[in-house]
Amino acid sequence: MAAILCFDFDDTITLENTARQVFERFAKPEWRDFEAEYHAGSLTVEQFNAKAFATVEASREELREFALEVTQPRAGFLELLDWAQWNDWLTAVVSNGFDFYVDALFDKLGAQRIARHAARTRFDYNWRCIYLSPRGIEIEDGFKLSYASAFLGAGDFVAYIGDGESDIAAARLAPAAFARDALWEHLKDEHPRIYPFETFEDVRSVLEREGPTWLAESEPGEGPSPQSL
């Protein structure tokens, strides 16, 4: 059994939503119509991002440089990655955002060990992005949930870290969760192991205190499995 810290990216690892900043700077005005459809429930977040990204007018270099200017990591992120490495926790980011800015930040920080799962982007007359499940199947809904399910299906223990509505299904499935904003409001009264956080020092403190017990209880034959929580 592996222990996995599964991070959302926008508004979780970072202080702001980089995708929205990209749209506000480079997308055509109709991206806001797609956003309204998303909030009305007629588009999934994956569908919204794909439609909005298709209206962006900038080169990959411009997008990457802009992302590096505006993206700031939340305090304690690198320290938490170091702690995870020394305490046998694997780390992965599962983001509805775009690969070019996830890669840009992690390359800048030298965070090469963290696995990265995000929308894969390419320019083909206009910008396109796709979301691939852990099995390599293109999906338009439930991207984060697909990875949480795959981790748990492999028998791993998952501590999910997120902030928004798109994190709810994945965080609800995970045996432990750290939450801010909308995610906290949705799950604070129902999840048996959910903790608020503002910095990653908050996360590390809980992991140091509670993590060994979680993992001991999750070993086969020694307590409830992650899927049963």
C-alpha positions in Angstrom: 0.0 0.0 0.0 1.3 3.5 -1.0 0.4 6.7 0.9 -0.4 9.4 -1.6 -0.9 13.2 -1.1 -3.2 14.2 -4.0 -3.2 17.9 -4.6 -5.5 20.1 -6.6 -3.5 23.0 -8.2 -5.5 26.2 -8.8 -6.3 28.0 -5.5 -4.8 25.1 -3.6 -1.1 24.8 -4.5 -1.4 28.3 -5.8 -2.9 31.5 -4.3 -5.0 32.2 -7.4 -6.7 30.4 -10.2 -4.2 30.5 -13.1 -6.6 29.2 -15.7 -9.0 32.2 -15.0 -6.1 34.6 -15.2 -5.1 33.1 -18.6 -8.7 33.5 -19.8 -8.9 37.1 -18.6 -5.7 38.0 -20.3 -5.8 36.0 -23.6 -9.2 34.6 -24.3 -11.9 36.1 -26.5 -14.9 37.6 -24.7 -17.1 34.6 -25.4 -15.2 32.6 -22.8 -17.5 34.3 -20.2 -20.6 32.8 -22.0 -19.0 29.4 -21.5 -18.4 30.2 -17.9 -22.1 31.1 -17.5 -23.1 27.8 -19.0 -20.8 26.0 -16.5 -22.3 27.8 -13.6 -25.7 26.9 -14.9 -24.8 23.3 -14.9 -24.9 22.7 -18.7 -21.1 22.2 -19.0 -18.7 20.3 -16.9 -15.6 22.0 -15.7 -13.6 20.0 -18.2 -15.9 21.0 -21.1 -15.9 24.6 -19.9 -12.1 24.7 -19.8 -11.8 23.2 -23.3 -14.2 25.6 -24.8 -12.7 28.7 -23.1 -9.2 27.6 -24.0 -10.1 27.2 -27.6 -10.6 31.0 -27.7 -7.2 31.9 -26.3 -4.9 33.8 -28.7 -1.3 33.5 -27.6 1.8 31.3 -28.2 2.8 28.6 -25.8 5.8 30.7 -24.9 3.6 33.7 -24.1 1.3 31.6 -22.0 4.1 30.0 -20.1 5.8 33.3 -19.4 2.5 34.9 -18.2 1.9 31.9 -15.9 5.3 32.3 -14.3 4.5 36.0 -13.7 1.2 35.5 -12.0 1.4 32.0 -10.3 2.5 32.1 -6.7 2.7 28.9 -4.5 1.0 28.7 -1.2 3.3 29.0 1.8 4.9 25.7 2.9 4.5 23.8 -0.3 8.1 22.9 -0.9 8.5 22.1 2.8 5.6 19.7 2.6 7.1 18.0 -0.5 10.3 17.5 1.4 8.5 16.1 4.4 6.6 13.7 2.2 9.7 12.4 0.5 11.4 11.7 3.9 8.3 10.1 5.3 7.4 7.8 2.4 4.4 9.7 1.1 4.1 9.9 -2.7 2.9 13.2 -4.2 0.7 13.9 -7.2 -1.2 16.8 -8.6 -4.5 16.2 -10.3 -5.7 19.4 -11.9 -8.4 20.5 -14.3 -6.0 23.3 -15.3 -3.5 23.2 -18.1 -0.2 21.3 -18.4 1.9 24.3 -19.5 1.4 26.3 -16.3 1.5 23.3 -14.0 4.9 22.4 -15.6 6.1 25.9 -15.6 5.7 26.4 -11.8 7.1 23.0 -10.8 10.1 23.4 -13.2 10.7 26.8 -11.6 10.5 25.4 -8.1 12.6 22.3 -9.0 9.7 20.1 -7.8 10.5 17.3 -10.2 9.4 14.4 -8.1 5.7 15.3 -8.0 3.5 13.4 -10.5 1.5 15.8 -12.7 -1.9 15.1 -14.2 -3.6 18.0 -15.9 -5.3 19.0 -19.2 -3.0 18.2 -22.1 -2.7 21.1 -24.5 -1.8 21.5 -28.1 -2.1 24.1 -30.8 -3.9 22.9 -34.0 -5.3 25.9 -35.8 -6.5 26.9 -32.4 -5.8 25.8 -28.8 -7.1 22.4 -27.8 -6.9 20.5 -24.6 -7.9 17.0 -23.6 -8.3 15.1 -20.3 -7.1 11.6 -20.1 -8.1 9.1 -17.4 -5.5 6.9 -15.7 -6.3 4.3 -18.4 -5.6 6.8 -21.1 -9.2 7.3 -22.1 -10.4 10.8 -23.0 -13.0 12.0 -20.6 -15.1 15.2 -20.3 -16.3 14.8 -16.7 -14.9 13.5 -13.4 -11.2 13.9 -14.2 -10.1 14.3 -10.6 -12.5 11.5 -9.4 -11.0 9.1 -12.0 -7.5 9.5 -10.4 -8.7 9.2 -6.8 -10.7 6.1 -7.7 -7.6 4.6 -9.5 -5.4 5.2 -6.5 -7.9 3.7 -4.1 -8.6 0.8 -6.4 -4.9 0.0 -6.3 -5.1 -0.3 -2.5 -3.4 3.0 -1.8 -4.2 5.5 1.0 -5.2 8.9 -0.3 -5.1 12.2 1.5 -6.8 14.7 -0.8 -6.0 18.4 -0.7 -8.3 20.9 -2.5 -10.6 23.9 -2.4 -13.4 23.9 -4.9 -16.6 22.2 -6.1 -14.7 20.2 -8.7 -12.8 18.6 -5.8 -15.9 17.4 -3.9 -16.3 13.9 -5.4 -12.6 13.0 -5.2 -12.3 14.4 -1.7 -15.4 12.6 -0.5 -14.0 9.3 -1.7 -10.6 9.8 -0.1 -10.1 8.5 3.4 -8.6 11.8 4.5 -9.0 15.3 3.1 -7.7 18.9 3.6 -10.0 21.6 2.4 -10.5 25.3 1.9 -13.4 27.4 0.7 -16.2 25.6 -1.2 -14.8 22.1 -0.6 -14.7 22.7 3.2 -18.2 24.1 3.2 -19.5 21.0 1.3 -17.8 18.3 3.3 -17.1 19.7 6.8 -20.2 18.1 8.3 -20.0 14.7 6.5 -16.4 13.7 6.0 -15.0 11.7 8.9 -11.4 12.9 8.4 -11.5 16.4 7.0 -9.2 19.3 8.1 -9.2 23.0 7.2 -6.0 24.6 6.0 -4.6 27.9 4.8 -1.0 27.0 4.4 0.8 23.7 3.8 2.2 24.0 7.3 -1.3 23.3 8.5 -1.4 20.1 6.4 2.0 18.9 7.5 1.1 19.4 11.2 -1.9 17.1 10.8 0.0 14.5 8.8 2.7 14.3 11.4 0.1 13.9 14.2 -2.5 11.7 12.5 -0.8 10.1 9.5 0.9 7.1 11.2 -2.5 6.1 12.8 -4.3 6.4 9.4 -1.8 4.2 7.7 -1.7 1.6 10.5 -5.5 1.3 10.5 -5.6 1.0 6.7 -3.2 -2.0 6.5 -5.0 -5.1 5.4 -6.5 -6.9 8.4 -5.8 -4.0 10.7 -8.8 -1.8 10.3 -11.1 -0.2 7.8 -10.0 -0.1 4.2 -9.9 3.3 2.4 -12.9 2.3 0.3 -15.0 1.6 3.4 -14.6 5.1 4.9 
